[in-house]
Amino acid sequence: MFSRVRRLLVALALAGASVVLAQPAAQAACSCPQDVSLRSQARDADVVFQGLLSARDDARRRTTYTLDVERIYQGTLTESPVEVVSPRSDCGLGKLRLDRSYVVFATGRGAGLASAKCTGTAAATPRFVQQVERVLGPGEPFEPPAEEEPPPADPVFTRVDDTPPPELTRVAAPGAALVIVGLLGLVVFRRRA
């Protein structure tokens, strides 16, 4: 019995030691270098924007954040809200809070945006926004692209009257009568003169 308890204690000690030793290794794998500048993080990002976090979907291996775009500092976005995917590990963005504004440094285009712990993404505090604007400028407020006007509809011709057009003699008769009256007036005027 004593040997069973001893084996159990040794096994528990080894299991505990492996947990303690494995944790720093996992954290070290996802630790960010301290000397990375905001300028370097911006250079590595395809898109840098400020957005309000409106939804978060925690899936098995990744978290999808939905943000309403407020301002764009770098790159282009054509729609709002946008989804940004992050791994659900120590290297992910963590538990960002809903209804808070964040400056997101993301890679990818359109619907394929991704971000992680060391990309530069952080809460949009006045101090951090000021630092971002020092590096990237004031940015531009997000405006969705103008919707294109639909092409004009094809013209529709409606027949007004089904009667055939009048004959030429009927159309020309009033003009001919005026010419005759004018000529008679000219003849009468010349005779008197």
Residue frames as a rotation matrix with the C-alpha (Angstrom) as fourth column:
MET 1
0.570 0.822 0.000 0.00
0.822 -0.570 0.000 0.00
0.000 0.000 -1.000 0.00
PHE 2
0.407 -0.491 -0.771 2.81
0.202 -0.774 0.600 2.38
-0.891 -0.400 -0.216 0.88
SER 3
-0.668 -0.699 0.255 4.40
0.374 -0.019 0.927 1.88
-0.643 0.715 0.274 -2.57
ARG 4
-0.118 0.713 0.691 1.05
0.978 -0.038 0.206 2.62
0.173 0.700 -0.693 -4.28
VAL 5
0.795 0.395 -0.460 0.68
0.515 -0.841 0.167 5.90
-0.320 -0.369 -0.872 -2.41
ARG 6
0.000 -0.901 -0.433 4.28
0.142 -0.429 0.892 6.74
-0.990 -0.061 0.128 -3.15
ARG 7
-0.666 -0.200 0.719 3.81
0.698 0.171 0.695 6.08
-0.262 0.965 0.026 -6.88
LEU 8
0.339 0.883 0.324 0.64
0.924 -0.378 0.063 8.16
0.178 0.278 -0.944 -6.88
LEU 9
0.694 -0.135 -0.707 2.43
0.277 -0.856 0.436 11.07
-0.665 -0.499 -0.557 -5.18
VAL 10
-0.438 -0.899 -0.013 5.34
0.246 -0.134 0.960 10.88
-0.865 0.417 0.280 -7.61
ALA 11
-0.427 0.360 0.830 2.90
0.903 0.120 0.412 10.83
0.049 0.925 -0.376 -10.56
LEU 12
0.694 0.711 -0.113 1.03
0.720 -0.690 0.074 13.85
-0.026 -0.133 -0.991 -9.18
ALA 13
0.338 -0.657 -0.674 4.30
0.156 -0.667 0.728 15.72
-0.928 -0.352 -0.123 -8.63
LEU 14
-0.681 -0.600 0.420 5.43
0.473 0.078 0.878 15.03
-0.560 0.796 0.231 -12.18
ALA 15
-0.031 0.764 0.645 2.06
0.975 -0.120 0.189 16.08
0.222 0.634 -0.740 -13.60
GLY 16
0.788 0.315 -0.529 2.13
0.494 -0.837 0.237 19.30
-0.367 -0.448 -0.815 -11.57
ALA 17
-0.076 -0.914 -0.399 5.69
0.154 -0.406 0.901 20.06
-0.985 0.007 0.172 -12.63
SER 18
-0.619 -0.140 0.773 4.84
0.756 0.157 0.635 19.54
-0.210 0.978 0.009 -16.30
VAL 19
0.478 0.835 0.274 1.93
0.863 -0.505 0.032 22.01
0.166 0.221 -0.961 -16.04
VAL 20
0.706 -0.263 -0.658 4.13
0.197 -0.819 0.539 24.61
-0.681 -0.510 -0.526 -14.35
LEU 21
-0.353 -0.935 -0.014 6.98
0.187 -0.086 0.979 24.11
-0.917 0.343 0.205 -16.81
ALA 22
-0.409 0.248 0.878 4.75
0.906 0.222 0.360 24.02
-0.105 0.943 -0.316 -19.91
GLN 23
0.621 0.749 -0.230 2.93
0.725 -0.661 -0.196 27.27
-0.299 -0.044 -0.953 -19.12
PRO 24
0.277 -0.544 -0.792 5.93
-0.140 -0.838 0.527 29.61
-0.951 -0.035 -0.308 -19.44
ALA 25
-0.718 -0.546 0.432 6.87
0.311 0.304 0.900 27.87
-0.623 0.781 -0.049 -22.71
ALA 26
-0.055 0.781 0.622 3.41
0.998 0.050 0.025 28.53
-0.011 0.623 -0.782 -24.17
GLN 27
0.771 0.328 -0.546 3.50
0.397 -0.918 0.009 32.12
-0.498 -0.224 -0.838 -22.97
ALA 28
-0.135 -0.905 -0.403 6.99
-0.055 -0.399 0.915 32.61
-0.989 0.146 0.004 -24.36
ALA 29
-0.562 -0.040 0.826 5.84
0.751 0.395 0.529 31.34
-0.347 0.918 -0.192 -27.76
CYS 30
0.234 0.762 0.604 3.24
0.892 -0.415 0.178 34.14
0.386 0.497 -0.777 -27.89
SER 31
0.303 -0.165 -0.939 5.13
0.583 -0.747 0.319 36.94
-0.754 -0.644 -0.130 -26.19
CYS 32
0.891 0.077 0.448 5.63
0.413 -0.548 -0.727 40.05
0.190 0.833 -0.520 -28.27
PRO 33
-0.164 -0.986 0.027 9.05
0.925 -0.163 -0.342 41.59
0.342 -0.031 0.939 -28.79
GLN 34
0.289 0.271 -0.918 9.40
0.758 -0.650 0.047 44.74
-0.584 -0.710 -0.393 -26.69
ASP 35
-0.482 -0.627 -0.612 11.30
0.153 -0.748 0.646 46.73
-0.863 0.218 0.456 -29.33
VAL 36
-0.466 0.389 0.795 8.61
0.883 0.158 0.441 46.57
0.046 0.908 -0.417 -32.07
SER 37
-0.897 0.095 -0.431 7.54
-0.012 -0.982 -0.190 50.08
-0.441 -0.166 0.882 -33.01
LEU 38
0.103 0.992 -0.071 4.09
0.104 -0.081 -0.991 51.23
-0.989 0.094 -0.112 -34.01
ARG 39
0.162 -0.140 -0.977 5.57
-0.885 -0.459 -0.080 52.23
-0.437 0.877 -0.198 -37.38
SER 40
-0.839 -0.517 -0.166 6.81
-0.542 0.772 0.334 48.66
-0.045 0.370 -0.928 -37.91
GLN 41
-0.599 0.701 0.387 3.42
0.330 0.657 -0.678 47.22
-0.730 -0.278 -0.625 -36.95
ALA 42
0.337 0.713 -0.615 1.71
-0.305 -0.536 -0.788 49.61
-0.891 0.453 0.036 -39.39
ARG 43
-0.267 -0.530 -0.805 4.12
-0.945 -0.020 0.326 48.55
-0.188 0.848 -0.495 -42.14
ASP 44
-0.980 -0.128 0.150 3.19
-0.118 0.990 0.075 44.89
-0.158 0.056 -0.986 -41.55
ALA 45
-0.289 0.952 0.102 -0.57
0.294 0.190 -0.937 45.61
-0.911 -0.241 -0.334 -41.62
ASP 46
-0.676 0.186 0.713 -2.64
0.720 -0.039 0.693 45.81
0.157 0.982 -0.108 -44.79
VAL 47
0.098 0.797 0.596 -5.40
0.271 -0.597 0.755 47.79
0.958 0.087 -0.275 -43.08
VAL 48
-0.817 -0.205 -0.539 -5.41
0.574 -0.197 -0.795 50.01
0.057 -0.959 0.279 -39.98
PHE 49
-0.300 0.793 0.530 -8.79
0.024 -0.549 0.835 51.30
0.954 0.263 0.146 -38.85
GLN 50
-0.950 0.157 0.270 -10.74
-0.294 -0.155 -0.943 52.39
-0.106 -0.975 0.193 -35.79
GLY 51
-0.383 0.857 -0.345 -13.99
-0.219 0.278 0.935 50.57
0.898 0.433 0.081 -35.14
LEU 52
-0.247 0.451 0.858 -16.62
-0.969 -0.093 -0.230 49.95
-0.024 -0.888 0.460 -32.50
LEU 53
-0.971 -0.145 -0.191 -16.86
-0.149 0.989 0.004 46.30
0.188 0.032 -0.982 -31.46
SER 54
-0.243 0.966 0.084 -20.49
-0.955 -0.254 0.151 45.28
0.167 -0.043 0.985 -31.99
ALA 55
0.850 0.526 0.035 -20.29
-0.525 0.837 0.153 41.46
0.052 -0.148 0.988 -31.83
ARG 56
-0.354 -0.929 0.103 -17.93
-0.934 0.356 0.000 38.63
-0.037 -0.096 -0.995 -30.91
ASP 57
0.779 0.562 -0.278 -18.30
-0.588 0.808 -0.015 34.99
0.217 0.175 0.960 -31.95
ASP 58
-0.159 -0.837 0.523 -16.12
-0.912 0.327 0.246 32.52
-0.377 -0.438 -0.816 -30.06
ALA 59
0.699 0.277 -0.659 -15.62
-0.564 0.780 -0.271 29.42
0.439 0.561 0.702 -32.18
ARG 60
0.951 -0.278 -0.134 -13.48
0.308 0.829 0.466 26.41
-0.018 -0.485 0.874 -31.35
ARG 61
0.160 -0.986 0.039 -10.14
0.970 0.164 0.177 27.63
-0.181 0.009 0.984 -32.67
ARG 62
-0.779 -0.429 0.457 -10.78
0.537 -0.833 0.134 31.26
0.323 0.350 0.879 -33.49
THR 63
-0.121 0.715 -0.689 -12.78
0.645 -0.471 -0.602 34.30
-0.755 -0.517 -0.404 -32.47
THR 64
-0.391 0.095 0.916 -14.52
0.812 -0.432 0.392 36.50
0.433 0.897 0.092 -35.01
TYR 65
-0.449 0.172 -0.877 -14.91
0.517 -0.750 -0.412 40.15
-0.729 -0.638 0.248 -34.05
THR 66
0.067 0.534 0.843 -17.48
0.948 -0.298 0.113 42.34
0.311 0.792 -0.526 -35.85
LEU 67
-0.439 -0.323 -0.838 -16.60
0.611 -0.791 -0.015 46.03
-0.658 -0.519 0.545 -35.85
ASP 68
0.738 0.620 0.267 -18.46
0.656 -0.565 -0.501 49.08
-0.160 0.544 -0.824 -37.15
VAL 69
-0.223 -0.918 0.327 -15.78
0.965 -0.255 -0.056 51.05
0.135 0.303 0.943 -39.00
GLU 70
0.654 0.397 -0.644 -15.42
0.561 -0.825 0.061 54.63
-0.507 -0.401 -0.762 -37.81
ARG 71
0.669 -0.543 -0.507 -12.11
-0.629 -0.777 0.002 55.84
-0.395 0.318 -0.862 -39.27
ILE 72
0.859 -0.443 0.257 -9.51
0.512 0.764 -0.392 54.43
-0.022 0.468 0.883 -41.70
TYR 73
0.582 -0.739 -0.339 -5.83
-0.321 -0.592 0.739 55.21
-0.747 -0.322 -0.582 -41.20
GLN 74
-0.528 -0.785 -0.324 -4.29
-0.703 0.190 0.685 52.87
-0.476 0.589 -0.653 -43.77
GLY 75
-0.925 0.162 0.345 -5.61
0.304 0.859 0.411 50.69
-0.230 0.485 -0.844 -46.59
THR 76
-0.640 0.760 -0.115 -9.17
-0.696 -0.509 0.507 50.56
0.326 0.405 0.854 -47.85
LEU 77
-0.796 0.560 0.231 -12.42
0.330 0.721 -0.609 49.08
-0.507 -0.408 -0.759 -46.63
THR 78
-0.880 0.470 0.060 -15.54
-0.125 -0.353 0.927 49.06
0.458 0.809 0.369 -48.77
GLU 79
0.128 0.978 -0.163 -18.13
0.023 0.161 0.987 48.02
0.991 -0.131 -0.002 -46.22
SER 80
-0.882 -0.249 0.400 -19.04
-0.385 -0.109 -0.916 48.29
0.271 -0.962 0.000 -42.59
PRO 81
0.604 -0.560 0.567 -19.32
-0.642 0.080 0.763 46.36
-0.473 -0.824 -0.311 -40.37
VAL 82
0.167 -0.639 -0.751 -16.25
-0.688 0.470 -0.553 44.21
0.706 0.609 -0.361 -41.02
GLU 83
0.992 0.091 0.084 -15.22
-0.124 0.735 0.667 40.91
0.000 -0.672 0.740 -39.47
VAL 84
0.093 -0.995 0.020 -11.74
-0.852 -0.090 -0.516 40.36
0.515 0.031 -0.857 -38.10
VAL 85
0.862 0.169 -0.478 -10.63
-0.005 0.946 0.325 36.82
0.507 -0.278 0.816 -37.24
SER 86
0.019 -0.853 0.521 -8.15
-0.920 -0.220 -0.326 36.05
0.392 -0.473 -0.789 -34.45
PRO 87
-0.283 -0.151 -0.947 -6.87
0.023 0.986 -0.164 32.70
0.959 -0.068 -0.275 -33.12
ARG 88
0.722 0.558 0.409 -8.35
-0.432 -0.098 0.896 31.57
0.541 -0.824 0.171 -29.77
SER 89
0.403 -0.680 -0.612 -5.01
0.776 0.609 -0.165 31.03
0.485 -0.409 0.773 -28.13
ASP 90
0.303 -0.384 -0.872 -2.57
0.693 -0.540 0.478 33.07
-0.655 -0.749 0.102 -26.08
CYS 91
-0.764 -0.634 0.124 -1.59
0.518 -0.486 0.704 34.69
-0.386 0.601 0.700 -29.38
GLY 92
-0.094 0.818 0.568 -5.12
0.906 -0.166 0.389 35.92
0.412 0.551 -0.725 -30.07
LEU 93
-0.368 0.027 0.929 -6.55
0.000 -1.000 0.029 39.34
0.930 0.011 0.368 -29.34
GLY 94
-0.972 0.028 -0.234 -8.12
0.236 0.142 -0.961 38.13
0.007 -0.990 -0.144 -26.12
LYS 95
-0.143 0.978 -0.149 -11.51
0.984 0.124 -0.129 39.15
-0.107 -0.165 -0.980 -24.78
LEU 96
-0.940 -0.075 0.334 -12.16
0.158 -0.961 0.228 42.49
0.303 0.267 0.915 -26.41
ARG 97
-0.618 0.718 -0.319 -15.16
0.418 -0.044 -0.908 44.19
-0.666 -0.695 -0.273 -24.83
LEU 98
-0.169 0.683 0.711 -18.36
0.966 -0.027 0.255 44.92
0.194 0.730 -0.655 -26.71
ASP 99
0.786 0.568 0.242 -19.36
0.559 -0.822 0.111 48.55
0.262 0.048 -0.964 -27.34
ARG 100
0.429 -0.742 -0.515 -15.75
0.140 -0.509 0.849 49.69
-0.892 -0.437 -0.114 -27.05
SER 101
0.945 -0.152 -0.291 -13.71
-0.327 -0.359 -0.874 51.33
0.029 0.921 -0.389 -29.79
TYR 102
0.431 -0.828 0.359 -10.46
0.322 0.513 0.796 49.70
-0.843 -0.227 0.488 -30.97
VAL 103
0.356 -0.455 -0.816 -7.70
-0.900 -0.403 -0.168 50.57
-0.252 0.794 -0.553 -33.40
VAL 104
0.699 0.020 0.715 -7.22
0.029 0.998 -0.057 47.39
-0.715 0.061 0.697 -35.42
PHE 105
-0.166 -0.789 -0.592 -4.05
-0.916 -0.099 0.388 46.46
-0.365 0.607 -0.706 -37.31
ALA 106
0.475 0.473 0.742 -5.12
-0.179 0.877 -0.445 43.67
-0.862 0.078 0.501 -39.68
THR 107
-0.747 -0.630 -0.212 -3.74
-0.402 0.174 0.899 41.70
-0.529 0.757 -0.384 -42.58
GLY 108
-0.521 0.558 0.646 -5.74
0.728 0.686 -0.005 40.52
-0.446 0.468 -0.764 -45.55
ARG 109
-0.964 0.256 -0.078 -8.35
-0.253 -0.778 0.576 42.14
0.087 0.574 0.814 -47.74
GLY 110
-0.327 0.933 -0.153 -12.13
-0.546 -0.054 0.836 42.52
0.771 0.357 0.527 -47.70
ALA 111
0.692 0.706 0.149 -13.80
-0.566 0.402 0.720 39.69
0.449 -0.583 0.677 -45.83
GLY 112
0.637 -0.488 -0.596 -10.49
0.468 0.860 -0.203 37.98
0.612 -0.150 0.777 -45.04
LEU 113
0.231 -0.556 0.799 -9.13
-0.563 -0.746 -0.356 40.27
0.794 -0.367 -0.485 -42.30
ALA 114
0.596 -0.125 -0.794 -7.07
0.586 0.743 0.323 38.75
0.549 -0.657 0.516 -39.49
SER 115
0.239 -0.540 0.807 -5.32
-0.598 -0.737 -0.316 40.14
0.765 -0.407 -0.499 -36.42
ALA 116
0.417 -0.174 -0.892 -3.44
0.592 0.797 0.121 38.74
0.690 -0.578 0.436 -33.42
LYS 117
0.708 -0.062 -0.704 -1.76
0.675 -0.234 0.700 39.74
-0.208 -0.970 -0.123 -30.17
CYS 118
-0.085 -0.907 -0.412 1.43
0.607 -0.375 0.700 41.30
-0.790 -0.191 0.583 -31.54
THR 119
-0.058 0.095 0.994 -0.04
0.980 -0.187 0.075 43.17
0.193 0.978 -0.083 -34.52
GLY 120
-0.938 -0.285 0.197 -0.63
0.242 -0.945 -0.219 46.44
0.249 -0.158 0.956 -32.66
THR 121
-0.089 0.984 0.153 -4.41
0.189 -0.134 0.973 46.18
0.978 0.116 -0.174 -32.16
ALA 122
-0.808 -0.158 -0.568 -5.44
0.583 -0.074 -0.809 47.96
0.086 -0.985 0.152 -28.96
ALA 123
0.203 0.896 -0.394 -8.22
0.921 -0.312 -0.233 49.94
-0.332 -0.316 -0.889 -27.31
ALA 124
-0.050 -0.144 0.988 -8.75
0.701 -0.710 -0.067 53.34
0.711 0.690 0.136 -28.95
THR 125
0.336 0.054 -0.940 -7.79
0.831 -0.486 0.269 55.42
-0.442 -0.872 -0.209 -25.95
PRO 126
0.992 0.048 -0.116 -7.07
-0.005 -0.911 -0.413 59.09
-0.125 0.411 -0.903 -26.70
ARG 127
0.293 -0.956 -0.026 -3.36
-0.586 -0.201 0.785 58.50
-0.756 -0.215 -0.619 -26.05
PHE 128
-0.253 -0.386 0.887 -3.12
0.358 0.815 0.456 55.47
-0.899 0.433 -0.068 -28.37
VAL 129
0.635 0.540 0.553 -5.13
0.725 -0.169 -0.667 57.21
-0.266 0.825 -0.499 -31.13
GLN 130
0.853 -0.388 -0.350 -2.74
-0.391 -0.918 0.066 60.17
-0.347 0.081 -0.935 -30.86
GLN 131
-0.117 -0.936 0.332 0.25
-0.340 0.352 0.872 57.79
-0.933 -0.010 -0.359 -31.28
VAL 132
-0.020 0.196 0.980 -1.37
0.752 0.649 -0.115 56.16
-0.659 0.735 -0.161 -34.31
GLU 133
0.890 0.423 0.168 -2.11
0.431 -0.665 -0.610 59.56
-0.146 0.616 -0.774 -35.86
ARG 134
0.471 -0.814 -0.340 1.51
-0.530 -0.570 0.628 60.63
-0.705 -0.116 -0.700 -35.32
VAL 135
-0.468 -0.672 0.575 2.61
0.003 0.649 0.761 57.63
-0.884 0.358 -0.301 -37.40
LEU 136
-0.526 0.328 0.785 -0.19
0.795 0.517 0.316 57.35
-0.302 0.791 -0.533 -39.99
GLY 137
-0.919 0.239 0.314 -1.80
-0.069 -0.880 0.470 60.80
0.389 0.410 0.825 -40.04
PRO 138
-0.658 0.686 0.311 -5.36
-0.667 -0.338 -0.665 61.75
-0.351 -0.645 0.679 -39.04
GLY 139
-0.793 0.389 0.468 -7.00
0.468 0.882 0.061 59.15
-0.389 0.268 -0.881 -41.26
GLU 140
-0.799 0.600 -0.044 -10.37
-0.458 -0.558 0.692 59.61
0.391 0.573 0.720 -42.89
PRO 141
-0.313 0.772 0.553 -13.87
-0.655 0.246 -0.714 59.01
-0.688 -0.586 0.429 -41.60
PHE 142
-0.849 0.027 0.527 -15.34
0.297 0.850 0.435 55.86
-0.437 0.526 -0.730 -43.13
GLU 143
-0.098 0.837 -0.539 -17.84
-0.749 -0.419 -0.514 56.52
-0.655 0.353 0.668 -45.87
PRO 144
-0.002 0.124 0.992 -19.30
0.366 0.923 -0.115 53.61
-0.930 0.363 -0.047 -47.79
PRO 145
-0.928 -0.359 0.104 -18.82
0.216 -0.288 0.933 53.89
-0.304 0.888 0.345 -51.54
ALA 146
-0.385 0.811 -0.441 -21.64
-0.724 -0.561 -0.401 55.67
-0.572 0.165 0.803 -53.33
GLU 147
-0.080 0.454 0.888 -24.17
0.344 0.848 -0.403 53.35
-0.935 0.274 -0.224 -54.84
GLU 148
-0.968 -0.251 -0.001 -24.14
0.067 -0.261 0.963 53.39
-0.242 0.932 0.270 -58.59
GLU 149
-0.184 0.935 -0.302 -27.28
-0.695 -0.341 -0.633 54.68
-0.695 0.094 0.713 -60.20
PRO 150
-0.058 0.204 0.977 -29.04
0.442 0.883 -0.158 52.04
-0.895 0.422 -0.141 -62.23
PRO 151
-0.949 -0.280 0.148 -28.89
0.246 -0.357 0.901 52.60
-0.199 0.891 0.407 -65.99
PRO 152
-0.483 0.823 -0.300 -31.90
-0.738 -0.567 -0.366 54.42
-0.471 0.045 0.881 -67.41
ALA 153
-0.075 0.565 0.822 -34.73
0.174 0.819 -0.547 52.20
-0.982 0.102 -0.160 -68.51
ASP 154
-0.840 -0.156 0.519 -35.21
0.514 0.076 0.855 51.54
-0.172 0.985 0.016 -72.20
PRO 155
-0.750 0.593 -0.293 -37.68
-0.590 -0.800 -0.106 53.97
-0.297 0.093 0.950 -73.77
VAL 156
-0.533 0.696 0.482 -41.22
0.602 0.712 -0.362 52.74
-0.595 0.097 -0.798 -74.26
PHE 157
-0.963 0.222 -0.151 -43.06
-0.263 -0.663 0.701 53.98
0.055 0.715 0.697 -77.31
THR 158
-0.443 0.891 0.105 -46.81
0.430 0.314 -0.847 54.35
-0.787 -0.329 -0.522 -76.98
ARG 159
-0.769 0.260 0.584 -48.97
0.545 -0.212 0.811 54.80
0.335 0.942 0.021 -80.06
VAL 160
-0.856 0.421 -0.302 -51.25
-0.105 -0.712 -0.694 57.78
-0.507 -0.562 0.654 -79.52
ASP 161
0.127 0.911 -0.392 -53.66
-0.706 -0.194 -0.681 57.45
-0.697 0.363 0.619 -82.43
ASP 162
-0.274 -0.196 0.941 -54.39
0.275 0.922 0.273 54.53
-0.921 0.334 -0.199 -84.74
THR 163
0.798 0.602 -0.031 -55.66
0.156 -0.255 -0.954 56.65
-0.582 0.757 -0.297 -87.68
PRO 164
0.175 -0.756 0.630 -53.48
0.981 0.187 -0.048 56.89
-0.082 0.627 0.775 -90.76
PRO 165
-0.531 -0.419 -0.736 -51.68
0.403 -0.889 0.216 60.21
-0.745 -0.182 0.641 -91.37
PRO 166
0.508 0.763 -0.399 -53.56
0.014 -0.470 -0.882 62.83
-0.861 0.443 -0.250 -93.47
GLU 167
0.478 -0.286 0.830 -52.90
0.872 0.264 -0.411 63.03
-0.102 0.921 0.376 -97.21
LEU 168
-0.554 -0.822 -0.134 -50.41
0.779 -0.569 0.265 65.58
-0.294 0.043 0.955 -98.50
THR 169
-0.498 0.405 0.766 -53.07
0.442 -0.642 0.627 67.64
0.746 0.651 0.141 -100.24
ARG 170
0.623 0.751 -0.217 -54.98
0.547 -0.221 0.807 68.14
0.559 -0.622 -0.549 -96.99
VAL 171
0.296 -0.599 -0.744 -51.81
0.824 -0.234 0.516 69.27
-0.483 -0.766 0.424 -95.19
ALA 172
-0.696 -0.699 0.167 -50.65
0.671 -0.549 0.498 71.57
-0.256 0.458 0.851 -98.02
ALA 173
0.008 0.797 0.604 -54.07
0.887 -0.285 0.364 73.17
0.462 0.532 -0.709 -98.80
PRO 174
0.771 0.327 -0.546 -53.98
0.566 -0.744 0.354 75.95
-0.290 -0.582 -0.759 -96.15
GLY 175
-0.122 -0.899 -0.420 -50.47
0.325 -0.436 0.839 77.00
-0.938 -0.034 0.346 -97.20
ALA 176
-0.665 -0.079 0.743 -51.45
0.746 -0.016 0.666 77.05
-0.041 0.997 0.069 -100.87
ALA 177
0.418 0.886 0.201 -54.50
0.869 -0.455 0.197 79.21
0.265 0.092 -0.960 -100.10
LEU 178
0.570 -0.267 -0.778 -52.31
0.370 -0.762 0.532 81.77
-0.734 -0.590 -0.335 -98.32
VAL 179
-0.569 -0.815 0.111 -49.94
0.431 -0.181 0.884 81.94
-0.701 0.551 0.454 -101.28
ILE 180
-0.350 0.524 0.776 -52.86
0.890 -0.072 0.450 82.57
0.292 0.849 -0.441 -103.68
VAL 181
0.723 0.630 -0.284 -54.32
0.691 -0.674 0.261 85.31
-0.027 -0.385 -0.923 -101.45
GLY 182
0.181 -0.753 -0.632 -50.90
0.324 -0.561 0.761 86.93
-0.929 -0.343 0.142 -101.20
LEU 183
-0.720 -0.461 0.520 -50.42
0.605 -0.049 0.795 86.93
-0.340 0.886 0.314 -104.97
LEU 184
0.095 0.845 0.526 -53.90
0.910 -0.289 0.299 88.42
0.404 0.450 -0.796 -105.55
GLY 185
0.730 0.128 -0.672 -53.14
0.518 -0.744 0.421 91.14
-0.446 -0.655 -0.609 -103.02
LEU 186
-0.289 -0.925 -0.245 -49.89
0.355 -0.341 0.870 91.93
-0.889 0.165 0.428 -104.81
VAL 187
-0.590 0.137 0.796 -51.64
0.799 -0.038 0.600 92.17
0.113 0.990 -0.087 -108.19
VAL 188
0.529 0.844 0.092 -54.34
0.800 -0.532 0.278 94.47
0.284 -0.073 -0.956 -106.83
PHE 189
0.527 -0.378 -0.761 -51.77
0.408 -0.673 0.617 96.67
-0.746 -0.635 -0.200 -105.09
ARG 190
-0.579 -0.800 0.157 -49.68
0.499 -0.196 0.844 97.06
-0.645 0.567 0.513 -108.29
ARG 191
-0.230 0.564 0.793 -52.65
0.910 -0.164 0.380 98.08
0.344 0.809 -0.476 -110.39
ARG 192
0.786 0.554 -0.274 -53.51
0.618 -0.719 0.318 100.92
-0.021 -0.420 -0.907 -108.07
ALA 193
0.305 -0.740 -0.600 -50.04
0.314 -0.517 0.796 102.22
-0.899 -0.431 0.075 -108.01
